[in-house]
Amino acid sequence: MGPKGILGLAGALIILLLVSASVYIIPETHRGVLLRFGELVETDIPAGLKFKVPLIDESRTFDIRVLTTDLPSRQYLTVEKKPLDVNSYIAWQIRDVDTFYRATGGDEYRAQQLLLSRVDNGLRDEFGVRTMHEVVSGQRDELMRILRDRVNETSIDEFGIEVIDVRVKGIELPGQVSQNVFRRMATEREKLAQEYRSRGQELAEGIRADADRQRTVVLAEAFAEAETTRGEGDGRAATIYAESYGENEAFYRFYRSLQAYENTFSSKDDILVLDSDSDFLRFLKDSDGQRP
């Protein structure tokens, strides 16, 4: 390649570099600004192929989609002075590129910090005028709506940023408070269980006393009925004995003596010393039982 060819190649390379330095592309999801010697000369540049002066102009692009940022866990006090650990996030979007760049210098991290500071202060104020029940469930949606509108009152005008939503991901009691709450709940449940046990014991004692009373009544009635039956039986037996004795006095005496002998001599080891003329032994001497 001759000198002219080298010069031509160098010139083409320079032209290519100048063209590439003069052209920039802004994606559909972004908007741009143009700086000249560091000064803002054009803002809110729409998507497309754009041109700039090489080495003089500088382009910056910013994402205009909805972005989310997590807030670090913070502790807030409710109106009852109860501490709560809160995890939340914000959804935000750049609405005015010019205001955004002038307020933050195009630094997205700085924009996030500004929003986090506003939301943190807003959460602290809103939690401070509500009870634990209200911030957990009762007025949670209303709290988020009020906080979003409150932040937007200044963020759009000052930062060019609109807060789309503020959401609480989780609300928890601090560790020490949680332990105290659990202990109090356990104490209350134990107290309630003791009340149920006492009430059950009281009912059991009443049932047991009633059962004992019924048992005593039943036994008394049964004993009275048994005594009545026994008395009637004894009466009928006496009547039968009397009638039998009247019909055959000798046989009755003989039968009673045999019963007496059986009861007296029921054991082989029994010893009875009597006079041979004893009336008790008369049937052993005479089957008629006649006395000598």
WOMO-V162909 format. One record per residue. N is the residue number from 0. RES is the residue in one letter. PHI is phi in whole degrees, 0 to 359 (none if undefined). D_FIRST is the distance of its C-alpha to the first C-alpha in Angstrom with 1 decimal. Layout:
n = [N	N]
res = [RES	RES]
phi = [PHI	PHI]
d_first = [D_FIRST	D_FIRST]
This chain:
n = [0	1	2	3	4	5	6	7	8	9	10	11	12	13	14	15	16	17	18	19	20	21	22	23	24	25	26	27	28	29	30	31	32	33	34	35	36	37	38	39	40	41	42	43	44	45	46	47	48	49	50	51	52	53	54	55	56	57	58	59	60	61	62	63	64	65	66	67	68	69	70	71	72	73	74	75	76	77	78	79	80	81	82	83	84	85	86	87	88	89	90	91	92	93	94	95	96	97	98	99	100	101	102	103	104	105	106	107	108	109	110	111	112	113	114	115	116	117	118	119	120	121	122	123	124	125	126	127	128	129	130	131	132	133	134	135	136	137	138	139	140	141	142	143	144	145	146	147	148	149	150	151	152	153	154	155	156	157	158	159	160	161	162	163	164	165	166	167	168	169	170	171	172	173	174	175	176	177	178	179	180	181	182	183	184	185	186	187	188	189	190	191	192	193	194	195	196	197	198	199	200	201	202	203	204	205	206	207	208	209	210	211	212	213	214	215	216	217	218	219	220	221	222	223	224	225	226	227	228	229	230	231	232	233	234	235	236	237	238	239	240	241	242	243	244	245	246	247	248	249	250	251	252	253	254	255	256	257	258	259	260	261	262	263	264	265	266	267	268	269	270	271	272	273	274	275	276	277	278	279	280	281	282	283	284	285	286	287	288	289	290	291]
res = [M	G	P	K	G	I	L	G	L	A	G	A	L	I	I	L	L	L	V	S	A	S	V	Y	I	I	P	E	T	H	R	G	V	L	L	R	F	G	E	L	V	E	T	D	I	P	A	G	L	K	F	K	V	P	L	I	D	E	S	R	T	F	D	I	R	V	L	T	T	D	L	P	S	R	Q	Y	L	T	V	E	K	K	P	L	D	V	N	S	Y	I	A	W	Q	I	R	D	V	D	T	F	Y	R	A	T	G	G	D	E	Y	R	A	Q	Q	L	L	L	S	R	V	D	N	G	L	R	D	E	F	G	V	R	T	M	H	E	V	V	S	G	Q	R	D	E	L	M	R	I	L	R	D	R	V	N	E	T	S	I	D	E	F	G	I	E	V	I	D	V	R	V	K	G	I	E	L	P	G	Q	V	S	Q	N	V	F	R	R	M	A	T	E	R	E	K	L	A	Q	E	Y	R	S	R	G	Q	E	L	A	E	G	I	R	A	D	A	D	R	Q	R	T	V	V	L	A	E	A	F	A	E	A	E	T	T	R	G	E	G	D	G	R	A	A	T	I	Y	A	E	S	Y	G	E	N	E	A	F	Y	R	F	Y	R	S	L	Q	A	Y	E	N	T	F	S	S	K	D	D	I	L	V	L	D	S	D	S	D	F	L	R	F	L	K	D	S	D	G	Q	R	P]
phi = [none	277	302	295	294	295	296	295	295	295	296	295	295	295	297	297	294	295	295	295	282	264	245	217	240	251	294	296	272	232	228	233	227	239	248	234	54	85	264	285	245	208	230	51	284	286	292	140	273	233	236	212	277	300	67	249	265	226	254	228	239	224	286	257	285	288	247	238	223	278	272	300	300	234	250	236	258	278	295	273	66	261	283	225	272	240	249	215	212	234	250	219	209	284	257	232	296	299	296	300	293	293	278	243	69	77	269	296	296	295	297	297	296	297	293	299	297	294	293	299	296	295	298	298	291	290	293	291	247	230	278	299	298	293	283	278	219	300	234	295	295	295	300	295	293	298	294	300	295	295	292	292	301	244	292	292	287	273	245	70	241	252	275	284	200	234	228	265	278	198	233	226	282	302	306	295	294	300	297	296	296	297	296	295	296	296	296	296	293	295	296	296	297	295	297	295	297	298	296	294	296	297	296	297	297	297	296	295	296	295	296	297	296	297	298	299	296	297	296	295	296	295	296	297	295	295	294	296	296	296	299	297	296	298	296	294	297	297	296	296	300	296	296	296	299	291	285	211	293	292	295	295	295	297	295	292	293	299	298	294	298	297	288	284	255	283	238	291	273	286	234	231	254	225	289	299	269	293	297	294	255	293	281	280	268	222	295	277	76	278	282	295]
d_first = [0.0	3.8	6.9	8.0	5.8	6.8	10.1	10.5	10.2	12.5	14.8	15.2	16.0	18.5	20.0	20.5	22.2	24.3	25.4	26.2	28.2	29.9	31.2	33.8	36.1	39.8	41.4	44.6	46.7	45.6	45.8	43.7	44.0	41.6	41.7	40.4	40.6	42.9	45.3	46.1	45.1	45.3	47.2	48.1	44.8	45.2	42.9	39.7	36.2	36.4	34.3	34.5	33.1	30.5	31.6	35.0	36.5	37.3	38.6	41.3	42.8	46.2	47.9	50.7	52.2	55.5	55.1	57.8	58.6	61.2	63.7	64.8	68.3	70.8	74.5	76.6	80.4	82.4	85.4	87.6	85.5	84.2	80.7	78.1	74.7	72.4	69.0	67.3	64.0	62.8	60.6	58.8	56.2	54.3	55.9	54.6	51.1	51.6	54.8	53.4	50.5	52.7	55.4	53.2	49.9	48.4	49.6	51.0	52.8	54.6	55.6	57.1	59.0	60.5	61.6	63.0	65.0	66.5	67.3	68.8	71.2	72.1	72.9	75.0	77.0	77.5	78.6	81.0	83.1	83.3	85.2	83.7	84.7	83.2	79.7	79.7	80.9	83.1	80.8	77.4	75.7	77.3	76.2	72.5	72.7	74.3	71.8	68.8	70.3	71.1	67.5	66.0	68.2	66.0	62.7	61.6	62.2	61.1	58.2	57.2	58.1	60.7	62.5	62.9	65.3	66.9	68.3	70.3	69.2	72.1	75.2	76.9	79.6	78.7	79.5	82.7	83.9	83.2	85.3	88.2	88.0	88.1	91.0	92.8	92.2	93.5	96.6	97.3	96.9	99.1	101.7	101.6	101.9	104.9	106.5	106.1	107.6	110.5	111.1	111.0	113.4	115.7	115.7	116.1	119.1	120.6	120.2	121.5	124.6	125.3	125.0	127.4	129.8	129.8	130.3	133.3	134.7	134.3	135.9	138.7	139.4	139.2	141.5	144.0	143.8	144.3	147.3	148.8	148.3	149.6	152.6	153.3	153.0	155.3	157.8	157.7	158.0	161.0	162.6	162.1	163.5	166.5	167.1	166.8	169.1	171.6	171.7	172.0	172.6	173.2	170.0	168.0	169.5	168.7	165.1	164.5	166.0	163.6	160.7	162.0	162.4	158.8	157.4	159.5	159.0	155.3	154.3	155.8	155.6	157.8	161.3	164.0	167.5	170.2	173.9	175.0	177.1	174.1	173.7	170.1	171.2	173.9	171.9	171.4	175.2	176.2	174.0	175.9	175.1	178.7	179.7	182.4]
